[in-house]
Amino acid sequence: MLIHHELRINSYGHYLRRRFGCRVSKVNVDAGFTCPNRDGSKGTGGCIYCNNVSFSPKDTDAIIPLEDQLAHGMEYHRHRLGSEKFIVYFQKYTNTYASVDVLADLYRRALEYPDVIGISVGTRPDALSGAALELLAEIAKTHYVCLELGLQSMDDAILSRINRGHTLEEFVGTVQRAAGHNFDICAHLIYGFPDETSANFLKTVDLLASLPIDSIKLHQLHAVAGTELAEMYRRGEFTPVTLQEYVTTVADFLERLPARVTVQRLYGSAPLAISVAPRWGLKNNQMWFAVINELRRRGSWQGCRAVHG
């Protein structure tokens, strides 16, 4: 049974439990990468919403040795959730944006740490070299691997306006290149860009259903300090979606999302000290259940309106 009876979705956490037979947690690490959209190779300044402090745990920092980050993160999850095994999540910036020798060393050190069963690698669709793909495919022969690709929007006009630096075509091409290598592929999406309608956003489901996507991460567009989006908000050029609009649209999205796709994230949050807008005042688990409770209210579930399997 893919759809969890109470959660009404194919939860990634329960997928991992089914697959590995125990509680598995992802441990975020900062390996010191940058981004081709920051260092000038594709652009400068990064995406208009990007301030990595907003989604990086406080004890992940590139100046802290990788092993120390792992020890702290794993202890936290063991104590808080009773987790027994761990996936090391290379999260901050573009985690395939280095020579294959550097990547191999970092990934190896993570995989050699006790109780680590695999890695999850966050990257951009325009920053996955053939050598990096071969490295991940080789690791996937013996360990769990999840390749997390940031799409954010399937609308090229939006991608251009947010200074994303890649196109939908590049995303589709990279997913097709990565398919068939025995690892999971996760797509990252954001809802709430200026001039974006829910109807246009929901078209993304058809795209995902047509591709070998295994999981999704979704969150609302939110402005944090130190970003161009925060300045746009202050100038009146960005109006965040309301909580009700977001919950309604995400529930619509999930009803159309094939049940085979696992759901890793349904919201985004930022430390209050840097959060600008929207400020809904909900904790992470409250945001999650706001969406789940909407599905319960409707009597629906993930995939109940899916056109594709």
N, C-alpha and C positions, 0 to 999 in steps of 0.2 A: 504493500500500500504506500504510494508516494505521498499522497496528501495526508498531512497530519489531521486527525479528526478534530482536535480542539483548535489548532492554529489555522486550519482551512487552507494552508499553503504547503508546498514542498520545501520545508525549511532546510537550509544548508546544514545547520547543526544536527538535525535528525538524520540527514543524509550521511554525514560523517559517522554518526553513531551506528547506523545500519552497516556501513562499509567496514568500519574498523572495530566494532564491537565494544566501544567504550566512549567516554566523554572526551572529545578532541577540541582543543582551543587553538586559535591563531594567536601568535605572539608577534607583535609589530616590532620591527627593527629599522633603524636608520643606518644605512651602510655608506653614507657620504656621497650619494649620486647627485648630479645636477640634471638639467633638462635641456634638450635641443631647442626648446622654445624660450630659453633664458640665456644661453651662452652665445647666441648669435648664429648658430648653424642653421636654425629654422626661423628664429625670431628672438626678440628680447622682451623682457617684462613679464613673460608667462601669460597664462590665461587670466582674464580680468577678475576672476573670483578666487584665485589661488593664493592662499597663505597656508603653507603646510603645517604651521603651528595649530591650525584649527582642527586638524584631524590626527595629530600625532600625540600619542601618550607622553606624559611629562618625562618619563624616564627613557625615552628613545632620543638619542642624540649621537651624531656621528663621532663626536669626540670621546664618547663612552665606548670601550671595546665591545665588539659584537657579542662575545661570550658573556660579558657582564649584563648587557641588555637582555639576553636570553634568560640568564639566571633570575633576574628581577621579574621579568614578564611571566615566566613559568611559575614562579612561586606565587605570584598574584593570582593566577588562574587556578592553581591547585587549591589555594586557600579559599578563594571566592566561589568557585564552581565545582571543585572536586575533579578537575580535569586530570586525565592520566597520560594522554599523548598530546603532541603539539605539532602544529604546522608553523614554520617560520615565515612571516609575512614581510617581504622586502617591499615597503610601502612608499616611502617618501621620494618624491620626484620620479625619475625614469630609471627603473632598476635593471634595464638591459643596456644602458647607455654607457658602455665601457668596453675595453678589450675583452676578448673571450677568456684570456688568462686571468684577468681580474675577477670576472664573473665566476669562473670555475673555482677560484680560491674562496670567494665569499660563500658561494653555495655549498661547497664542500665543508667549510668550517661549521656552517649551520647544521648540515645533515649529520655531522659527526657528534653533535651534542646529544647527551642522553635523552631518551624519550621523544626525540624528534622523528616524525614519520614522513615529513616532506616539506616542501616549500611552496609558497605562493608569491608570484612575482608581478608587481604592478608596473606597467609600462605603457607606452604609446604605440599606436599601430604603425607609426612611421619610424620606430626606433628598435625594430627587432631584426637584427641581421641574420643572414643564413647561418653563420657560425653560432650565434646565440641560440637560435632555434634548434640546431643540432645538439648543442649542449643540454638544453632542457629535455630533448627527446631521449638522450642517453641517460639522464638522471631518472626519467620516468620509467625506465626499465626496471628500476629497483626501489623507487620511492614515489610517493604521491607528489604530483606537480599540478599547480593551478596557474595558468597564465591569465592575468587580469589586464584587459585592454580598455583604456578609456576612449569611449565614443562620445559620450555626453549628449550629443544631438545628431540625428540623421539628416538635419537640414544644413546644407553647406553654407547657406547665407548666415545662419546662426553661428556656425563654426568660425566663419570669417569675422563676424562682429565681436565674438568673445576672444579673438586672438588665439584660437586653438592651434592653428598651424598645420592642420592636416585635413583631409577630406573624407567623406563617407566612402568613396571608392578605395582609399587606402585602408580604411578599417576592414571593409569586406575582403579585400585582397589578402590582408594579413590573417584574418580568421581562416580563410581558405587554405593558406599556406600552413597554418598551424594545425589544422584538422588532421586527424588520423595518426597522431603521434603519442597516443595513450596518455594524454593529460587533459584535465578539464580546462575549458575556456570560459572566462567570466567577462561579461560586458558591463561597463560602468555607464550609467545614464543619469541625467539631471533633468528635473522638470521645473519650469517657471521662468524661462528666459524671456526677456522683453519681446513682446509681440508674438509669443508662442501661444497657440490655443491648445486646449486639451484634445480637441479632435485631431490636430496635427501630431501631437505627441503620441496619441494612441496608435497612429500608423506604425510606430516603431515596433509594435508587437509583431506585425506581419513580417518585418525585416528579420527580427530575432528568430521567428519560427522558421524562416527559410534558410537559416544558417546553422552550422553545428555549434551552437552556443549551449553550454551546460549550466551556467548560472548567471544571475544578474545582481548588480548592486544599483540601488536607486536612491537618490535623495533630492530634496528641494534645493533650489538655488537660494543660497543665503549669503549675505554680505558680511565679511569680517574685516576688522581693522587692517590697514596696510595694503588694501587692494583697490584696483580701479573701480570695482563694483561698489565698494563702500562710498567712493567719491560720487559715483553716479547716483546712488541713493540720496546722498546729501544734496545733490543738485536737482532732485526730483525726476531723474531719468530712469529710475528703476523702482517699480512698485512690486514688492514681493506678493506671491500668491497667498491667499488666506489659508488658515489651517483646514477649514472645511473644504475648500476647493482642492487642496492637495490630497486630503484623505479620500475624497470622492474620486478624483482622477486616478489615484494609485489603485483603489479598489476596482475601478473599471479596467485598468491595465492588467491587474492580476487575473480577473475573470477571463481575459483574452489570452493570457500567457499559457502556453502548453504546460501540462502538469509535469513533464519530464525535466523542465528547467528548475533548478533549485534557486531559492531566494536567500541571498546572503545579507542584504541590507535594504531597509525601506525608508530611511530617514537620514538626515545629517545633523550633526550638532557641533558646537564650538564652545570653547571656554567662555564664560560670561564676560570675562575681562576684555575679550576682543570681539564678541558678538555684536553686530550692528543691527541687522534685520534679515528676516523676521525674528522676533523674540517671542515664541509661543509659550514659554514658561513650562514646558513639559520635559520630564526626564526621558532618557533614551527608551526605557521599557514602556513608558506611557505613550510615546510616539508610536512605537511598534504596535501596541494593542489598540491604539486609536484606529489603525487600518484594519487590524484583525476584527475588532468589534463592528466595524462597518460591514465587513463580509458576513459576520454573524447576523447582523440586523437584516441584511438582504436575504439571508438564507442561501448564500452563494459560496463559491470556493474557487481557488485557482484552477483555471482551465475549463470552467463550466461553460464558457462561451467561446472557447478556442475554435478557430476554423481549421487550424493545422494540428496534427498530433504532436 
